[in-house]
Amino acid sequence: MHHEIQTNTNLTFYLHRYIGLVVGLVVIIIGFTGSLLVFEKEINQFLISQQFGQVIPQEQRLPIESVLETFILTSIQVK
């Protein structure tokens, strides 16, 4: 009888441990994805600024020819 109670207690602790770990992982995944959804705008702004830098508006517009020339020169240098 004592051996049977000990076996049930061990099984209960074993199940409690691993079910708790699985449920904990699910809660962590839900929390992480929820945070990504809440901060999606800020994350996108950060990633865009890291990839392209900051855009600073100028007082006057540049002619399109000047912009194209700069683009062509920088794209040739990158290759």
N, CA, C and O atoms as a Tinker XYZ file with bonds, in Angstrom:
   316  protein
     1  N      0.828000   -1.187000    0.000000    73     2
     2  CA     0.000000    0.000000    0.000000    64     1     3
     3  C      0.875000    1.255000    0.000000    63     2     4     5
     4  O      0.628000    2.193000   -0.758000    81     3
     5  N      1.903000    1.263000    0.861000    73     3     6
     6  CA     2.790000    2.422000    0.927000    64     5     7
     7  C      3.518000    2.630000   -0.401000    63     6     8     9
     8  O      3.707000    3.765000   -0.839000    81     7
     9  N      3.920000    1.544000   -1.031000    73     7    10
    10  CA     4.605000    1.623000   -2.321000    64     9    11
    11  C      3.682000    2.210000   -3.392000    63    10    12    13
    12  O      4.134000    2.969000   -4.249000    81    11
    13  N      2.402000    1.867000   -3.347000    73    11    14
    14  CA     1.419000    2.379000   -4.319000    64    13    15
    15  C      1.215000    3.880000   -4.146000    63    14    16    17
    16  O      1.102000    4.598000   -5.139000    81    15
    17  N      1.164000    4.368000   -2.910000    73    15    18
    18  CA     1.013000    5.805000   -2.641000    64    17    19
    19  C      2.253000    6.549000   -3.128000    63    18    20    21
    20  O      2.140000    7.620000   -3.724000    81    19
    21  N      3.430000    5.989000   -2.879000    73    19    22
    22  CA     4.679000    6.620000   -3.313000    64    21    23
    23  C      4.731000    6.718000   -4.839000    63    22    24    25
    24  O      5.194000    7.723000   -5.380000    81    23
    25  N      4.259000    5.680000   -5.535000    73    23    26
    26  CA     4.245000    5.677000   -6.993000    64    25    27
    27  C      3.293000    6.738000   -7.525000    63    26    28    29
    28  O      3.621000    7.446000   -8.477000    81    27
    29  N      2.107000    6.855000   -6.911000    73    27    30
    30  CA     1.142000    7.873000   -7.323000    64    29    31
    31  C      1.678000    9.277000   -7.064000    63    30    32    33
    32  O      1.465000   10.179000   -7.874000    81    31
    33  N      2.367000    9.467000   -5.950000    73    31    34
    34  CA     2.939000   10.775000   -5.628000    64    33    35
    35  C      4.025000   11.132000   -6.639000    63    34    36    37
    36  O      4.079000   12.268000   -7.111000    81    35
    37  N      4.882000   10.183000   -6.972000    73    35    38
    38  CA     5.925000   10.436000   -7.971000    64    37    39
    39  C      5.326000   10.774000   -9.327000    63    38    40    41
    40  O      5.799000   11.682000  -10.011000    81    39
    41  N      4.283000   10.044000   -9.718000    73    39    42
    42  CA     3.621000   10.301000  -10.992000    64    41    43
    43  C      2.989000   11.690000  -10.994000    63    42    44    45
    44  O      3.066000   12.407000  -11.992000    81    43
    45  N      2.365000   12.070000   -9.881000    73    43    46
    46  CA     1.733000   13.379000   -9.783000    64    45    47
    47  C      2.770000   14.488000   -9.912000    63    46    48    49
    48  O      2.548000   15.451000  -10.646000    81    47
    49  N      3.888000   14.376000   -9.220000    73    47    50
    50  CA     4.940000   15.393000   -9.323000    64    49    51
    51  C      5.530000   15.428000  -10.738000    63    50    52    53
    52  O      5.813000   16.506000  -11.263000    81    51
    53  N      5.713000   14.282000  -11.344000    73    51    54
    54  CA     6.238000   14.197000  -12.698000    64    53    55
    55  C      5.296000   14.901000  -13.678000    63    54    56    57
    56  O      5.736000   15.724000  -14.480000    81    55
    57  N      4.002000   14.577000  -13.612000    73    55    58
    58  CA     3.022000   15.216000  -14.499000    64    57    59
    59  C      2.946000   16.721000  -14.239000    63    58    60    61
    60  O      2.883000   17.508000  -15.182000    81    59
    61  N      2.952000   17.121000  -12.977000    73    59    62
    62  CA     2.871000   18.535000  -12.618000    64    61    63
    63  C      4.052000   19.310000  -13.193000    63    62    64    65
    64  O      3.887000   20.417000  -13.706000    81    63
    65  N      5.231000   18.730000  -13.104000    73    63    66
    66  CA     6.432000   19.394000  -13.595000    64    65    67
    67  C      6.359000   19.633000  -15.103000    63    66    68    69
    68  O      6.558000   20.757000  -15.563000    81    67
    69  N      6.077000   18.588000  -15.868000    73    67    70
    70  CA     6.140000   18.707000  -17.321000    64    69    71
    71  C      4.922000   19.401000  -17.914000    63    70    72    73
    72  O      5.054000   20.097000  -18.921000    81    71
    73  N      3.758000   19.239000  -17.333000    73    71    74
    74  CA     2.591000   20.002000  -17.785000    64    73    75
    75  C      2.826000   21.487000  -17.499000    63    74    76    77
    76  O      2.477000   22.335000  -18.320000    81    75
    77  N      3.414000   21.808000  -16.347000    73    75    78
    78  CA     3.737000   23.201000  -16.019000    64    77    79
    79  C      4.739000   23.802000  -16.993000    63    78    80    81
    80  O      4.600000   24.959000  -17.389000    81    79
    81  N      5.748000   23.028000  -17.383000    73    79    82
    82  CA     6.724000   23.523000  -18.355000    64    81    83
    83  C      6.080000   23.797000  -19.717000    63    82    84    85
    84  O      6.366000   24.813000  -20.349000    81    83
    85  N      5.221000   22.897000  -20.159000    73    83    86
    86  CA     4.553000   23.071000  -21.454000    64    85    87
    87  C      3.631000   24.289000  -21.415000    63    86    88    89
    88  O      3.643000   25.106000  -22.334000    81    87
    89  N      2.838000   24.410000  -20.361000    73    87    90
    90  CA     1.937000   25.552000  -20.239000    64    89    91
    91  C      2.743000   26.851000  -20.124000    63    90    92    93
    92  O      2.354000   27.870000  -20.695000    81    91
    93  N      3.852000   26.824000  -19.399000    73    91    94
    94  CA     4.705000   28.005000  -19.283000    64    93    95
    95  C      5.258000   28.443000  -20.626000    63    94    96    97
    96  O      5.293000   29.639000  -20.918000    81    95
    97  N      5.691000   27.500000  -21.445000    73    95    98
    98  CA     6.186000   27.837000  -22.782000    64    97    99
    99  C      5.088000   28.456000  -23.640000    63    98   100   101
   100  O      5.338000   29.409000  -24.379000    81    99
   101  N      3.882000   27.924000  -23.546000    73    99   102
   102  CA     2.757000   28.486000  -24.298000    64   101   103
   103  C      2.484000   29.919000  -23.854000    63   102   104   105
   104  O      2.259000   30.793000  -24.691000    81   103
   105  N      2.500000   30.169000  -22.551000    73   103   106
   106  CA     2.266000   31.518000  -22.032000    64   105   107
   107  C      3.370000   32.472000  -22.490000    63   106   108   109
   108  O      3.080000   33.617000  -22.835000    81   107
   109  N      4.610000   32.031000  -22.500000    73   107   110
   110  CA     5.717000   32.873000  -22.969000    64   109   111
   111  C      5.541000   33.213000  -24.445000    63   110   112   113
   112  O      5.747000   34.361000  -24.838000    81   111
   113  N      5.167000   32.247000  -25.260000    73   111   114
   114  CA     4.964000   32.489000  -26.695000    64   113   115
   115  C      3.814000   33.469000  -26.908000    63   114   116   117
   116  O      3.920000   34.372000  -27.737000    81   115
   117  N      2.717000   33.301000  -26.170000    73   115   118
   118  CA     1.578000   34.217000  -26.285000    64   117   119
   119  C      1.990000   35.630000  -25.878000    63   118   120   121
   120  O      1.621000   36.596000  -26.546000    81   119
   121  N      2.741000   35.759000  -24.803000    73   119   122
   122  CA     3.191000   37.073000  -24.352000    64   121   123
   123  C      4.117000   37.733000  -25.355000    63   122   124   125
   124  O      3.994000   38.929000  -25.615000    81   123
   125  N      5.042000   36.973000  -25.921000    73   123   126
   126  CA     5.995000   37.523000  -26.885000    64   125   127
   127  C      5.292000   37.989000  -28.157000    63   126   128   129
   128  O      5.551000   39.091000  -28.640000    81   127
   129  N      4.398000   37.148000  -28.705000    73   127   130
   130  CA     3.698000   37.535000  -29.924000    64   129   131
   131  C      2.747000   38.695000  -29.668000    63   130   132   133
   132  O      2.552000   39.539000  -30.542000    81   131
   133  N      2.156000   38.746000  -28.484000    73   131   134
   134  CA     1.305000   39.884000  -28.140000    64   133   135
   135  C      2.102000   41.172000  -28.071000    63   134   136   137
   136  O      1.628000   42.217000  -28.517000    81   135
   137  N      3.302000   41.114000  -27.521000    73   135   138
   138  CA     4.170000   42.296000  -27.464000    64   137   139
   139  C      4.562000   42.745000  -28.863000    63   138   140   141
   140  O      4.609000   43.943000  -29.140000    81   139
   141  N      4.844000   41.794000  -29.746000    73   139   142
   142  CA     5.166000   42.152000  -31.124000    64   141   143
   143  C      3.996000   42.865000  -31.804000    63   142   144   145
   144  O      4.197000   43.821000  -32.553000    81   143
   145  N      2.787000   42.402000  -31.543000    73   143   146
   146  CA     1.614000   43.040000  -32.135000    64   145   147
   147  C      1.397000   44.444000  -31.570000    63   146   148   149
   148  O      1.066000   45.365000  -32.317000    81   147
   149  N      1.576000   44.613000  -30.280000    73   147   150
   150  CA     1.356000   45.909000  -29.649000    64   149   151
   151  C      2.383000   46.929000  -30.129000    63   150   152   153
   152  O      2.033000   48.083000  -30.377000    81   151
   153  N      3.645000   46.521000  -30.262000    73   151   154
   154  CA     4.711000   47.435000  -30.628000    64   153   155
   155  C      5.114000   47.328000  -32.098000    63   154   156   157
   156  O      6.235000   47.688000  -32.460000    81   155
   157  N      4.215000   46.840000  -32.943000    73   155   158
   158  CA     4.520000   46.641000  -34.358000    64   157   159
   159  C      4.952000   47.941000  -35.037000    63   158   160   161
   160  O      5.928000   47.946000  -35.786000    81   159
   161  N      4.248000   49.031000  -34.789000    73   159   162
   162  CA     4.574000   50.315000  -35.425000    64   161   163
   163  C      5.977000   50.780000  -35.014000    63   162   164   165
   164  O      6.769000   51.180000  -35.868000    81   163
   165  N      6.285000   50.731000  -33.728000    73   163   166
   166  CA     7.591000   51.165000  -33.243000    64   165   167
   167  C      8.711000   50.277000  -33.769000    63   166   168   169
   168  O      9.785000   50.769000  -34.115000    81   167
   169  N      8.466000   48.972000  -33.831000    73   167   170
   170  CA     9.480000   48.039000  -34.342000    64   169   171
   171  C      9.747000   48.325000  -35.821000    63   170   172   173
   172  O     10.898000   48.347000  -36.254000    81   171
   173  N      8.681000   48.543000  -36.591000    73   171   174
   174  CA     8.859000   48.848000  -38.012000    64   173   175
   175  C      9.622000   50.149000  -38.211000    63   174   176   177
   176  O     10.509000   50.219000  -39.062000    81   175
   177  N      9.291000   51.182000  -37.439000    73   175   178
   178  CA    10.011000   52.452000  -37.549000    64   177   179
   179  C     11.494000   52.265000  -37.226000    63   178   180   181
   180  O     12.351000   52.818000  -37.915000    81   179
   181  N     11.796000   51.503000  -36.201000    73   179   182
   182  CA    13.187000   51.251000  -35.831000    64   181   183
   183  C     13.927000   50.508000  -36.935000    63   182   184   185
   184  O     15.046000   50.878000  -37.291000    81   183
   185  N     13.311000   49.463000  -37.478000    73   183   186
   186  CA    13.971000   48.673000  -38.518000    64   185   187
   187  C     14.190000   49.490000  -39.785000    63   186   188   189
   188  O     15.235000   49.368000  -40.425000    81   187
   189  N     13.222000   50.317000  -40.154000    73   187   190
   190  CA    13.370000   51.161000  -41.344000    64   189   191
   191  C     14.479000   52.180000  -41.137000    63   190   192   193
   192  O     15.279000   52.421000  -42.041000    81   191
   193  N     14.535000   52.787000  -39.941000    73   191   194
   194  CA    15.593000   53.769000  -39.689000    64   193   195
   195  C     16.967000   53.104000  -39.657000    63   194   196   197
   196  O     17.957000   53.728000  -40.038000    81   195
   197  N     17.046000   51.862000  -39.215000    73   195   198
   198  CA    18.320000   51.141000  -39.221000    64   197   199
   199  C     18.758000   50.804000  -40.641000    63   198   200   201
   200  O     19.948000   50.828000  -40.957000    81   199
   201  N     17.785000   50.491000  -41.493000    73   199   202
   202  CA    18.114000   50.080000  -42.856000    64   201   203
   203  C     18.400000   51.287000  -43.756000    63   202   204   205
   204  O     19.332000   51.246000  -44.559000    81   203
   205  N     17.610000   52.363000  -43.631000    73   203   206
   206  CA    17.715000   53.477000  -44.564000    64   205   207
   207  C     18.244000   54.759000  -43.931000    63   206   208   209
   208  O     18.562000   55.703000  -44.653000    81   207
   209  N     18.346000   54.821000  -42.617000    73   207   210
   210  CA    18.794000   56.046000  -41.955000    64   209   211
   211  C     17.642000   57.024000  -41.780000    63   210   212   213
   212  O     16.500000   56.733000  -42.135000    81   211
   213  N     17.959000   58.173000  -41.233000    73   211   214
   214  CA    16.954000   59.191000  -40.991000    64   213   215
   215  C     16.794000   60.063000  -42.236000    63   214   216   217
   216  O     17.770000   60.410000  -42.902000    81   215
   217  N     15.553000   60.405000  -42.530000    73   215   218
   218  CA    15.271000   61.312000  -43.630000    64   217   219
   219  C     15.041000   62.687000  -43.028000    63   218   220   221
   220  O     14.142000   62.875000  -42.209000    81   219
   221  N     15.869000   63.656000  -43.444000    73   219   222
   222  CA    15.751000   65.017000  -42.927000    64   221   223
   223  C     15.234000   65.905000  -44.052000    63   222   224   225
   224  O     15.916000   66.074000  -45.062000    81   223
   225  N     14.046000   66.472000  -43.898000    73   223   226
   226  CA    13.492000   67.335000  -44.952000    64   225   227
   227  C     14.378000   68.568000  -45.166000    63   226   228   229
   228  O     14.888000   69.156000  -44.213000    81   227
   229  N     14.548000   68.942000  -46.434000    73   227   230
   230  CA    15.337000   70.117000  -46.800000    64   229   231
   231  C     14.408000   71.295000  -47.067000    63   230   232   233
   232  O     13.203000   71.116000  -47.248000    81   231
   233  N     14.973000   72.502000  -47.090000    73   231   234
   234  CA    14.167000   73.697000  -47.301000    64   233   235
   235  C     13.643000   73.781000  -48.722000    63   234   236   237
   236  O     12.514000   74.222000  -48.937000    81   235
   237  N     14.439000   73.368000  -49.696000    73   235   238
   238  CA    13.985000   73.442000  -51.081000    64   237   239
   239  C     14.085000   72.078000  -51.736000    63   238   240   241
   240  O     14.876000   71.226000  -51.331000    81   239
   241  N     13.263000   71.893000  -52.756000    73   239   242
   242  CA    13.265000   70.622000  -53.471000    64   241   243
   243  C     14.431000   70.558000  -54.436000    63   242   244   245
   244  O     14.861000   71.564000  -55.001000    81   243
   245  N     14.930000   69.338000  -54.608000    73   243   246
   246  CA    16.001000   69.127000  -55.576000    64   245   247
   247  C     15.400000   68.732000  -56.914000    63   246   248   249
   248  O     14.341000   68.107000  -56.957000    81   247
   249  N     16.056000   69.086000  -57.992000    73   247   250
   250  CA    15.560000   68.635000  -59.297000    64   249   251
   251  C     15.709000   67.112000  -59.424000    63   250   252   253
   252  O     16.646000   66.519000  -58.888000    81   251
   253  N     14.790000   66.514000  -60.126000    73   251   254
   254  CA    14.786000   65.056000  -60.256000    64   253   255
   255  C     16.070000   64.548000  -60.906000    63   254   256   257
   256  O     16.538000   63.458000  -60.576000    81   255
   257  N     16.644000   65.322000  -61.823000    73   255   258
   258  CA    17.883000   64.923000  -62.477000    64   257   259
   259  C     19.013000   64.764000  -61.459000    63   258   260   261
   260  O     19.817000   63.835000  -61.548000    81   259
   261  N     19.064000   65.677000  -60.496000    73   259   262
   262  CA    20.095000   65.620000  -59.459000    64   261   263
   263  C     19.912000   64.381000  -58.580000    63   262   264   265
   264  O     20.883000   63.716000  -58.219000    81   263
   265  N     18.669000   64.086000  -58.246000    73   263   266
   266  CA    18.382000   62.914000  -57.412000    64   265   267
   267  C     18.755000   61.636000  -58.162000    63   266   268   269
   268  O     19.364000   60.738000  -57.582000    81   267
   269  N     18.395000   61.543000  -59.447000    73   267   270
   270  CA    18.723000   60.359000  -60.239000    64   269   271
   271  C     20.234000   60.194000  -60.398000    63   270   272   273
   272  O     20.755000   59.082000  -60.311000    81   271
   273  N     20.919000   61.287000  -60.627000    73   271   274
   274  CA    22.376000   61.224000  -60.780000    64   273   275
   275  C     23.037000   60.700000  -59.494000    63   274   276   277
   276  O     23.928000   59.853000  -59.545000    81   275
   277  N     22.588000   61.216000  -58.348000    73   275   278
   278  CA    23.128000   60.757000  -57.066000    64   277   279
   279  C     22.823000   59.277000  -56.853000    63   278   280   281
   280  O     23.675000   58.522000  -56.384000    81   279
   281  N     21.611000   58.868000  -57.198000    73   279   282
   282  CA    21.219000   57.467000  -57.049000    64   281   283
   283  C     22.084000   56.561000  -57.926000    63   282   284   285
   284  O     22.562000   55.521000  -57.472000    81   283
   285  N     22.277000   56.954000  -59.156000    73   283   286
   286  CA    23.065000   56.135000  -60.074000    64   285   287
   287  C     24.506000   56.040000  -59.606000    63   286   288   289
   288  O     25.098000   54.961000  -59.648000    81   287
   289  N     25.083000   57.153000  -59.158000    73   287   290
   290  CA    26.464000   57.135000  -58.686000    64   289   291
   291  C     26.621000   56.263000  -57.445000    63   290   292   293
   292  O     27.594000   55.516000  -57.345000    81   291
   293  N     25.695000   56.341000  -56.505000    73   291   294
   294  CA    25.820000   55.536000  -55.282000    64   293   295
   295  C     25.531000   54.061000  -55.553000    63   294   296   297
   296  O     26.132000   53.191000  -54.922000    81   295
   297  N     24.623000   53.767000  -56.478000    73   295   298
   298  CA    24.341000   52.355000  -56.770000    64   297   299
   299  C     25.503000   51.707000  -57.517000    63   298   300   301
   300  O     25.731000   50.506000  -57.369000    81   299
   301  N     26.235000   52.473000  -58.311000    73   299   302
   302  CA    27.416000   51.928000  -58.985000    64   301   303
   303  C     28.514000   51.646000  -57.968000    63   302   304   305
   304  O     29.209000   50.635000  -58.075000    81   303
   305  N     28.679000   52.531000  -56.978000    73   303   306
   306  CA    29.718000   52.358000  -55.968000    64   305   307
   307  C     29.440000   51.154000  -55.081000    63   306   308   309
   308  O     30.373000   50.491000  -54.627000    81   307
   309  N     28.168000   50.865000  -54.828000    73   307   310
   310  CA    27.802000   49.754000  -53.952000    64   309   311
   311  C     28.150000   48.420000  -54.603000    63   310   312   313
   312  O     28.577000   47.493000  -53.914000    81   311
   313  N     27.975000   48.310000  -55.904000    73   311   314
   314  CA    28.241000   47.051000  -56.625000    64   313   315
   315  C     29.693000   46.822000  -56.653000    63   314   316
   316  O     30.150000   45.823000  -57.207000    81   315
